[in-house]
Amino acid sequence: EDIDFYVYDPEEDDIEEVSYEDVKELKLHPGEESPDGITIKYEYSRNDIASLFGAESQRGYYAHKDDKRIKINTDSLIYYNNLEVVGWVIN
């Protein structure tokens, strides 16, 4: 099975696919949680009452830290709940 690697730039809200060779050159902090406590989670929720009025479901990947969350723009590059964080790029 082929594995695709992506690097997410939070300042640009952009995801770039990178090769395995590029990943090997990066300095990474391993694990699902960043050194400063951020985690990435897939979420799906639908408000049945709101959907009666045309509201869309909330689905996608979110960056979480403490009580805050920010939606990550994956633009269909990463499909339903198949993302695994392997590390965090350290500058």
ABEGO torsion letter per residue (X at the ends): XBBBBBBBBAAAGBBBBBBAAAAAABBBBBEABBAAGBBBBBBBBBBAAAAAAGBBBBBEBBBBBEABBBBBBAGGABBBGABBBAEBBBX
